[in-house]
Amino acid sequence: MSVAPEVKGWCPGAHRPMMSGDGLVVRVRPRLARLEPAQVAGLCALAQAHGNGFLDLTNRANLQIRGVAPEAHEPVLQALAELDLLDADPRIEGRRNILVTPFWQRGDRTARLARALLAALADLPELPAKTGFAVDTGPQPVLVEDPADFRFERAKAGLILRADGCALGRPVTDRSAIPALLEMAEWFDAHRSPERRRMAQVLAAHSLPEAWMTTSPRPRAPRPGPGATPQGALLGAAFGQIDAGALARVLHDSGATALRVTPWRLILLEGAEMPGGSGFITAPGDPLLSSDACPGAPFCPAASVETRNLARALAPRVGGGLHVSGCAKGCARSRPAAMVLTGRDGRFDLIENGHAWDAPRRTGLSTQDILEEPSGTR
């Protein structure tokens, strides 16, 4: 049986960036998954002036500036604060791991609940750094497969709080939702361990109180893809990498009133129609949207191979998902893929229907070996 390698127990933030092969990774957590046009313009300018010219869209619906020199970190922090994209208290900024369905409307339950959760962050116990929350209270949940330990969702009638890893939730009201969350967080804190730092791991060893497991959420909605929505245009970004200049241009040219971010490598141009010739993915089913590739070498010190050019070449040839990983940690994709190529000592191992850390079917493949075979070594 294969075992996933140990990965860092924390994510980069703004106050606490992570060093990578090309400099610091500075993560920005947009409140309610939304940025005003001036905030987008400022963030793009920072990526161009102090980063590598790109923004990374993460699976927690955050944006990252990569390649920041250590001496530029303080100026970047000051600029983020001026853009109102930073909490002055690093402790609160580190806790603000909140996924919000991007399809909320001004003043609706999702918006109200997300703001109440933001206000309650200081009241939470000290939880593991990757602990996350989802406010997924639209007509049907859309964030079910995305990382969160505590989930607010709708039931057939009313609202529930559901622990990740449990099929049923606890009925709550708008007034009782946050007190119930604080109570569940205390339970989680009391039962977690260094080996069990996520809710689903804790539930594998401990049962929740029965009163917290009574009500089913509504059936999940299909995962959205690029296209027009009532809130605006959804555009895709291959591997979650966004050219900062292209983003600034499309936001300006489309007349969008804001940018909303998602955990699906999609951005939503609020109030805009689908643009043409934007450089973003606009077609549903584009194979790049089901393909994953980490930054790879030389941008990550753990990687020994370049990843994304190979993934772009292979994506149209691989059905059912592709994962090209710079190393066996598999940071870009935690779920299995039909075809996985894992870097090791400058070459690739091939895994089928598995993870980057699984036992390979073939080893020692060069990029040329992979590209010359009709189906990409399959």
Secondary structure, DSSP 8 states (H G I E B T S, - for coil): --------SS---SSS-EEETTEEEEEE--GGGEE-HHHHHHHHHHHHHHSSSEEEE-TTS-EEEEEE-GGGHHHHHHHHHHTT-S-SSHHHHHH--EEE-TT--TTSHHHHHHHHHHHHGGGS----TT--EEEE-SSS-S-TTS--SEEEEEBSSSEEEEETT-S-BEEE-TTTHHHHHHHHHHHHHHH--SS--SHHHHHTTS---GGGS-B-B--------SEEETTEEEEE-GGGEEEHHHHHHHHHHHT-SEEEE-TTSEEEEET----SS-SSB-STT-GGGGEEE---TTTSTT--S--HHHHHHHGGG-SS-EEEESSTT-TT--S-EEEEEEEETTEEEEEEEE-TTS--SEEEE-HHHHHHSTTS--
